[in-house]
Amino acid sequence: MRNSKTLLVFFLFLGILSSKSQNIFIPKLTNINPVSYTDVTYMGVKDTVLVSTFSGRISKRINGNPKEIAIAKIDDEVYSLAYHPKRKEIAAATLESGILLINEKNGKVIKSLSLKTTWSISVFFSDNFNYLVTQDQKGNQYIWDVAKGYQEFIFPTNFPKGTIVKVDGQNVATIVSPKKVIYWDMNNSTIQKEIPVELKKLTDIDREGNFLFVNYNECTKYNSTSGKTEFQVKHPNWITHNSEDYNKVYEEPYSMQLTTARFAKNKIYTASIDRSIRVWNKETGELLKSLTDDHKATVNRLKVSKDENQLVSVDLKGSIQFWNID
């Protein structure tokens, strides 16, 4: 097993968007800490989530319960999860097996969706759960029609280049390219609109269509209506604990690399390799709170519940935390 520093370096290549990274190629991740959580996704409105590990374990975690509830053990590395609540199906992006569809009740593999080349580290359902979407590491896009037995969607020749990061309830796909964001109507194969903007690593889009993206240790909020950057934030320090006396806290003047960022109500949450989560005012960028004591390793995934009343976070030591959003 590699040491923790090597683990951090490798995991940062994952393009933590959770999940939804664009135009990034990663090396295969093998022999990495098997307890590290690779993804987390909500199963319902809040309190219950699915988690995955490099060792292929898929489990359920419930707020208030310190133990995992095992669902499946895949003989492959699992990088990303998506959940269909009506069909009770889990979609798991793997290293060697493409996208596996798993019955949540018995943990059995229902179907395997193959990829043209390499593997995927991000998979998600459309907002209306009509489609399953992913991209492999060579940039090939995939959409499967859920109602048609996961039949693969054939892209028209005029489909825009870029990475699909979202498909809304009206089947409009948001596509991110290096210089612009494109909204593509899948119903009639036309472009609804384009927004010229250079996004580094897109991490979230809010209900108003504003963007969050990170560039090393900096998180930027971009207002898609005004077409301007509103503000940029960095973690102001690296809070560390004394190895012999954990109650002794030191604040080092370093702004460490960010892993992801999320919108939630009137706030923005950012996570970093410094093991902390910071809470910012969504309108002004003011730092509201620093959550520094609950994770003992790099916080690599943040997910917000559907009602935006809860945040869940996981780290590279297999720890999970649920946070109420007020």
SULGIBEL-V675543 format. One record per backbone hydrogen bond with DSSP energy under -0.5 kcal/mol. NH is the residue of the N-H (numbers start at 0). CO is the residue of the C=O. Records with the same first field share a line. If there is no record, write none. Layout:
NH: CO ; CO
This chain:
1: 30
6: 2
7: 3
8: 4
9: 5
10: 6
11: 7
12: 8 ; 9
13: 10
14: 11
16: 14
29: 27
35: 32
36: 314
37: 51
38: 51
40: 49
42: 47
43: 47
48: 60
49: 40
50: 58
51: 38
52: 56
53: 35
54: 33
55: 52
57: 71
58: 50
59: 68
60: 48
62: 46
64: 61
65: 63
68: 59
69: 67
70: 57
71: 57
73: 55
75: 73
77: 52
78: 92
79: 92
81: 90
83: 88
84: 82
87: 83
88: 83
89: 101
90: 81
91: 89 ; 99
92: 79
93: 91 ; 97
94: 76
98: 112
99: 91 ; 97
100: 110
101: 89 ; 99
102: 107
103: 87 ; 101
106: 102
109: 100 ; 107
110: 100
112: 98
113: 111
119: 93
120: 134
123: 132
125: 130
126: 166
128: 125
131: 143
132: 123
133: 141
134: 121
135: 139
136: 118
138: 135
141: 133
143: 131
144: 150
145: 129 ; 143
146: 129
147: 144
148: 145
149: 144
150: 144
152: 142
154: 152
158: 155
162: 175
164: 162 ; 173
165: 173
167: 171
170: 167
172: 170 ; 183
173: 165
174: 172 ; 181
175: 162
176: 174 ; 179
180: 194
181: 174
182: 192
183: 172 ; 181
184: 182 ; 189
185: 170 ; 183
187: 184
188: 184
189: 184
191: 182 ; 189
192: 182
194: 180
195: 193
196: 178 ; 194
198: 196
200: 213
201: 199
202: 211
203: 211
205: 209
208: 205
210: 221
211: 203
212: 219
213: 200
214: 217
216: 214
217: 214
218: 232
219: 212
220: 230
221: 210 ; 219
222: 227
223: 221
226: 222
227: 222
229: 220
230: 220
232: 218
237: 251
238: 236
239: 237 ; 249
241: 244 ; 247
247: 244
248: 246
249: 239
251: 237 ; 249
253: 251
255: 253
257: 215
258: 270
259: 270
261: 268
263: 266
266: 263
267: 279
268: 261
269: 277
270: 259
271: 275
272: 256
274: 271
276: 290
277: 269
278: 288
279: 267
280: 285
281: 265
284: 280
287: 278 ; 285
288: 278
290: 276
291: 289
298: 271
299: 297 ; 313
300: 313
302: 311
304: 309
305: 44
306: 44
307: 304
310: 322
311: 302
312: 320
313: 300
314: 318
315: 297
317: 314
320: 312
322: 310
324: 308
325: 323
